[in-house]
Every structure is written in structure tokens, then in C-alpha cells.
């Protein structure tokens, strides 16, 4: 298939390379062209404009920072989309997805956020969450298969997948912050923090993710797979979407990630939330 990827940051670049590696014809666009230009070496066409990337595409993936960024290019996408299918993969929350759908009324639009970070994007091991017309999802299944290890169809209403994505990211935010808290508490009582990870290793409370992020925290190594500022944005979306559900934990998480950002780690990996406990 011919696929356009709009947004070539940490996730978009990996997705574009994976699609090309799996045999698809890929074009890419980024607001700052220089960030997309390295993809040309992988056989990906780097477009000068949104329309240049989207024209004649069978599928278009938007993987931008937030709903406002997506809305800023929506008219250009619709103007060039034709009969192609738009997979809106940015994390925008249910309300953001509603705003995008209203602006794109009449287009072949799927709500299609993905679970996973840099490495899964590069390896084609993301988990796309899809909601919208099932027939559209079936049309772009080769794209979903290329970028993902499995696809979860959430329902036929646009916005459902974006809601589930927030639930998944709430788990990531909670687990990462809880790991940081336990390491900090071990240090505060005079124990070697490494022993916390050693203690839970292999037991029912262990987690591959906790071991991965915990090791990064111990090393102070925060190479970005998922940036602090990106997760802080997502946690705010969770708070906004919580409705009548108590959001005390979400507000605490938001405060912790914003604290880490304020200490200079906004662009670093979410493991840098450890610095919020110093």
C-alpha cells in the first residue's frame, strides 16, 4: 500500500521505517523538514507539504503531539485524502478525537492510537487500538499488521480507542512513578535501591517494565523512548476525561511528571520521574 506518515518524531520515524521495511511505499512529512530528511536514506519519500505526502495515499497516519497539532493540518489532509483512509494515531483523548472527527466530517477516519514506544515502533511491535467503521479497518489491515504485533478493535465509534489509550497510558504513568517511589524510599531508609529490583525479580509483583525503567533510574540514563512532557500531556487528558471518577491519583501523577519536567527533564524519558523524588 501507499502510506503517508505525518509526524516523524520518536514514534513516527520508527513507524515509517517499519512500513517501508514491510514493503509499503511510504511518504513522510514533518513540520520541520530537517527532522524527516534522514528517512530518505531508508527509501522513504520526504514531502515538502502535507498534501504532497497525502496525495494518492491508500492510508494516512497522523502521529503528532496533540489535538491542536492534528487540527492544524486536518484541512490539508482532507483536501488531498480522496478515498484514502486516515488513521489518527496521536494521543488526543476522546474529546480531542471528537473535535478532529467533527472537522473531518465525511472523511474515511479511524481512531487508531498505538500502545508502545520507540523500540516497538522501530520493530513493528506496537499495539494499534482501533475504533470506527470496521470496513475501513479491514481496508488498512496490512498497515496495522506492519506496525503492530496485534490489533485491538475497540468498537465502531470514533473516540473509544482514544479513551482506551488513556487507560493504557495511565498504567504506564502509574507503574513508572511507583517504581521511582520505591527506589527513592529504599534509598531514604538507607538500603541499596538495587535490592528493591532484586527482591521483586521473578516474583508475582515483578514487571519487565519496572526492571527496565528501574535500571534506567539507577543509572540516571534517560535516553528518550517516551518523553516526560508527552506523558504529562497525556495525564492531563486523563484528568479531563475522568468524569465523575475520582482523579486524585491522576493529579498526583501529573504533579510528579511536571516536577520532573521543571527540573529540566521534559524531553527526557519518563524514567526521569525519579528526579521528582529527590
C-alpha positions as a printed NumPy array, in Angstrom:
array([[  0.   ,   0.   ,   0.   ],
       [  0.994,   3.632,  -0.34 ],
       [  1.161,   5.104,   3.168],
       [  1.759,   8.685,   4.295],
       [  3.16 ,   9.282,   7.786],
       [  2.626,  12.787,   9.127],
       [  4.931,  13.462,  12.07 ],
       [  8.411,  11.943,  12.2  ],
       [  9.321,  12.249,  15.851],
       [ 10.3  ,   9.355,  18.112],
       [  7.286,   7.268,  17.092],
       [  6.603,   8.417,  13.548],
       [ 10.112,   7.803,  12.262],
       [ 10.092,   4.241,  13.591],
       [  6.657,   3.57 ,  12.122],
       [  7.68 ,   4.935,   8.72 ],
       [ 10.81 ,   2.765,   8.6  ],
       [  8.855,  -0.308,   9.682],
       [  6.238,   0.245,   6.981],
       [  8.939,   0.619,   4.334],
       [ 10.76 ,  -2.472,   5.587],
       [  7.498,  -4.432,   5.286],
       [  7.222,  -3.484,   1.607],
       [  4.89 ,  -0.498,   1.669],
       [  5.514,   2.638,  -0.393],
       [  5.977,   5.343,   2.251],
       [  5.97 ,   9.129,   2.145],
       [  6.634,  11.262,   5.212],
       [  6.105,  14.85 ,   6.258],
       [  7.241,  16.767,   9.301],
       [  6.664,  20.405,  10.144],
       [ 10.441,  20.786,  10.465],
       [ 11.625,  19.104,   7.278],
       [ 15.163,  18.531,   8.543],
       [ 13.813,  16.062,  11.119],
       [ 12.284,  13.948,   8.346],
       [ 15.183,  14.086,   5.892],
       [ 17.142,  11.137,   7.419],
       [ 14.262,   8.88 ,   6.333],
       [ 15.197,   9.409,   2.694],
       [ 18.134,   7.07 ,   3.266],
       [ 15.639,   4.309,   4.052],
       [ 13.826,   4.669,   0.739],
       [ 11.086,   6.907,   2.136],
       [  9.893,   9.898,   0.137],
       [ 10.193,  13.09 ,   2.2  ],
       [  7.442,  15.501,   1.181],
       [  7.573,  19.285,   1.323],
       [  3.903,  19.582,   2.286],
       [  1.055,  17.653,   3.872],
       [ -0.723,  17.496,   0.521],
       [  2.437,  16.229,  -1.154],
       [  2.63 ,  13.334,   1.301],
       [ -1.092,  12.514,   1.317],
       [ -1.997,  12.711,  -2.368],
       [ -2.7  ,   9.22 ,  -3.776],
       [ -2.069,   7.542,  -0.408],
       [ -4.146,   4.482,   0.477],
       [ -3.612,   5.2  ,   4.169],
       [ -2.506,   8.257,   6.129],
       [ -1.141,   8.064,   9.678],
       [ -1.016,  11.169,  11.869],
       [  1.36 ,  10.808,  14.811],
       [  1.676,  14.409,  16.002],
       [  1.993,  15.81 ,  19.535],
       [ -1.602,  16.72 ,  20.397],
       [ -5.082,  17.503,  19.079],
       [ -4.21 ,  21.088,  18.175],
       [ -1.28 ,  19.899,  16.062],
       [ -3.571,  17.437,  14.262],
       [ -6.274,  20.046,  13.749],
       [ -3.703,  22.437,  12.262],
       [ -3.226,  20.037,   9.317],
       [ -6.714,  18.498,   9.117],
       [ -7.961,  20.692,   6.284],
       [ -4.83 ,  19.904,   4.251],
       [ -5.284,  16.169,   4.866],
       [ -8.955,  16.237,   3.842],
       [ -8.165,  18.253,   0.746],
       [ -5.768,  15.595,  -0.52 ],
       [ -7.129,  12.38 ,   1.036],
       [ -9.595,  11.32 ,  -1.65 ],
       [-10.747,   7.76 ,  -0.929],
       [ -7.782,   7.002,   1.336],
       [ -8.186,   6.012,   4.988],
       [ -6.926,   8.3  ,   7.722],
       [ -5.602,   6.548,  10.841],
       [ -5.426,   9.186,  13.558],
       [ -2.739,   7.791,  15.875],
       [ -1.77 ,  10.769,  18.023],
       [ -2.799,  10.561,  21.688],
       [ -5.549,  13.173,  21.844],
       [ -8.161,  11.737,  24.249],
       [-11.855,  11.24 ,  23.458],
       [-12.635,  14.963,  23.332],
       [ -9.703,  15.692,  21.053],
       [-10.789,  12.871,  18.774],
       [-14.329,  14.284,  18.729],
       [-13.008,  17.673,  17.622],
       [-10.924,  16.087,  14.875],
       [-13.838,  13.937,  13.669],
       [-16.125,  16.957,  13.503],
       [-13.559,  18.867,  11.455],
       [-13.025,  15.858,   9.169],
       [-16.726,  15.054,   8.696],
       [-17.239,  12.819,   5.668],
       [-13.659,  11.547,   5.537],
       [-12.644,   7.906,   5.928],
       [-11.431,   8.371,   9.501],
       [-10.314,   5.78 ,  12.05 ],
       [ -9.428,   6.456,  15.67 ],
       [ -6.175,   4.49 ,  15.827],
       [ -3.758,   5.355,  18.654],
       [ -0.944,   2.903,  19.337],
       [  0.407,   1.415,  22.553],
       [  4.192,   1.225,  22.666],
       [  7.215,   3.482,  22.486],
       [ 10.346,   3.942,  20.375],
       [ 11.664,   0.362,  20.25 ],
       [  8.29 ,  -1.278,  19.439],
       [  7.735,   1.379,  16.753],
       [ 11.073,   0.5  ,  15.175],
       [ 10.395,  -3.245,  15.405],
       [  6.776,  -3.277,  14.212],
       [  5.65 ,  -4.417,  17.65 ],
       [  3.182,  -1.685,  18.587],
       [ -0.413,  -2.481,  19.559],
       [ -2.828,  -0.388,  17.472],
       [ -6.153,   0.337,  19.175],
       [ -8.795,   0.94 ,  16.529],
       [-12.335,   2.251,  16.614],
       [-14.571,   3.39 ,  13.793],
       [-16.157,   1.643,  10.791],
       [-14.955,  -1.97 ,  10.727],
       [-14.86 ,  -1.958,   6.924],
       [-12.291,   0.854,   6.968],
       [-10.164,  -1.046,   9.49 ],
       [-10.231,  -4.095,   7.228],
       [ -9.064,  -1.99 ,   4.272],
       [ -5.925,  -0.91 ,   6.131],
       [ -5.216,  -4.183,   7.953],
       [ -1.91 ,  -4.61 ,   6.065],
       [ -0.765,  -1.296,   7.555],
       [ -1.878,  -2.302,  11.048],
       [ -0.148,  -5.672,  10.665],
       [  3.079,  -3.971,   9.593],
       [  3.317,  -1.613,  12.567],
       [  1.806,  -3.888,  15.203],
       [  2.151,  -7.224,  16.929],
       [ -1.643,  -7.342,  17.229],
       [ -4.596,  -5.034,  16.64 ],
       [ -7.295,  -4.432,  19.257],
       [-10.625,  -3.394,  17.701],
       [-12.352,  -1.339,  20.402],
       [-15.689,  -0.604,  18.746],
       [-17.404,   1.145,  15.877],
       [-17.486,   4.598,  17.498],
       [-14.63 ,   7.008,  16.911],
       [-13.262,   8.068,  20.303],
       [-13.44 ,   4.681,  22.016],
       [ -9.877,   3.782,  21.035],
       [ -8.585,   7.145,  22.244],
       [-10.255,   6.512,  25.593],
       [ -8.689,   3.073,  25.93 ],
       [ -5.299,   4.551,  25.026],
       [ -5.562,   6.869,  28.042],
       [ -6.312,   3.883,  30.277],
       [ -3.203,   2.135,  28.943],
       [ -1.032,   5.21 ,  29.448],
       [ -2.409,   5.635,  32.983],
       [ -0.937,   2.212,  33.745],
       [  2.429,   3.244,  32.281],
       [  2.417,   6.513,  34.235],
       [  1.488,   4.76 ,  37.467],
       [  3.951,   1.877,  37.14 ],
       [  6.865,   4.155,  36.258],
       [  6.171,   6.577,  39.111],
       [  5.629,   3.711,  41.578],
       [  8.985,   2.206,  40.599],
       [ 10.649,   5.575,  41.155],
       [  8.948,   5.914,  44.526],
       [ 10.129,   2.505,  45.753],
       [ 13.703,   3.15 ,  44.652],
       [ 13.66 ,   6.543,  46.37 ],
       [ 12.125,   5.104,  49.538],
       [ 14.745,   2.34 ,  49.683],
       [ 17.46 ,   4.989,  49.474],
       [ 15.714,   7.158,  52.074],
       [ 15.802,   4.351,  54.651],
       [ 19.444,   3.577,  53.909],
       [ 19.059,   0.439,  51.786],
       [ 20.659,  -0.134,  48.403],
       [ 17.869,   0.74 ,  45.878],
       [ 19.102,  -2.007,  43.562],
       [ 17.93 ,  -4.51 ,  46.153],
       [ 14.313,  -3.459,  45.536],
       [ 14.537,  -4.626,  41.918],
       [ 16.403,  -7.749,  43.013],
       [ 13.722,  -8.54 ,  45.608],
       [ 10.756,  -8.395,  43.231],
       [ 12.625, -10.08 ,  40.367],
       [ 10.88 , -13.257,  39.234],
       [  8.028, -12.934,  41.722],
       [  4.333, -12.195,  41.207],
       [  4.89 ,  -8.471,  41.794],
       [  7.715,  -8.256,  39.237],
       [  7.369,  -6.429,  35.94 ],
       [  9.635,  -6.313,  32.906],
       [  8.741,  -2.642,  32.624],
       [  9.652,  -1.922,  36.248],
       [ 13.008,  -3.657,  35.768],
       [ 13.671,  -1.711,  32.564],
       [ 12.724,   1.7  ,  33.911],
       [ 14.146,   0.982,  37.358],
       [ 17.535,   0.121,  35.884],
       [ 17.492,   3.363,  33.886],
       [ 16.662,   5.281,  37.065],
       [ 19.554,   3.699,  38.951],
       [ 21.925,   4.614,  36.126],
       [ 20.453,   8.087,  35.647],
       [ 20.191,   7.158,  31.966],
       [ 17.193,   8.884,  30.401],
       [ 17.527,   8.325,  26.641],
       [ 14.055,   9.063,  25.349],
       [ 11.577,   6.354,  24.432],
       [  8.588,   8.309,  25.798],
       [  9.215,  11.883,  26.861],
       [  8.196,  13.261,  30.264],
       [  6.336,  16.183,  28.688],
       [  4.421,  13.836,  26.403],
       [  3.225,  11.718,  29.306],
       [  2.383,  14.792,  31.383],
       [  0.196,  15.948,  28.485],
       [ -1.477,  12.556,  28.395],
       [ -2.13 ,  12.518,  32.153],
       [ -3.868,  15.878,  31.833],
       [ -6.06 ,  14.307,  29.14 ],
       [ -6.849,  11.509,  31.601],
       [ -7.899,  14.023,  34.242],
       [-10.054,  15.845,  31.695],
       [-11.682,  12.548,  30.656],
       [-12.259,  11.108,  34.134],
       [-15.767,  12.495,  34.533],
       [-17.178,  11.551,  37.946],
       [-14.372,   9.071,  38.638],
       [-12.044,  10.229,  41.472],
       [ -8.881,  11.581,  39.848],
       [ -6.688,  12.009,  42.931],
       [ -4.04 ,   9.557,  41.726],
       [ -4.   ,  11.106,  38.265],
       [ -3.482,  14.572,  39.744],
       [ -0.589,  13.29 ,  41.846],
       [  0.966,  11.651,  38.798],
       [  0.565,  14.853,  36.808],
       [  2.315,  16.795,  39.563],
       [  5.212,  14.32 ,  39.651],
       [  5.833,  14.395,  35.903],
       [  5.5  ,  18.178,  35.816],
       [  8.039,  18.378,  38.652],
       [ 10.483,  16.251,  36.658],
       [  9.897,  18.499,  33.656],
       [ 10.505,  21.583,  35.761],
       [ 13.849,  20.116,  36.795],
       [ 14.986,  20.063,  33.186],
       [ 13.823,  16.601,  32.122],
       [ 10.824,  17.456,  29.926],
       [ 12.424,  15.979,  26.832],
       [ 13.963,  13.02 ,  28.65 ],
       [ 12.459,   9.579,  29.075],
       [  9.685,   9.125,  31.631],
       [ 12.162,   7.226,  33.82 ],
       [ 13.329,  10.737,  34.775],
       [ 10.283,  10.958,  37.041],
       [ 12.743,   9.527,  39.582],
       [ 14.12 ,  13.074,  39.916],
       [ 10.767,  14.234,  41.292],
       [ 11.505,  12.246,  44.452],
       [ 14.857,  13.938,  45.166]])
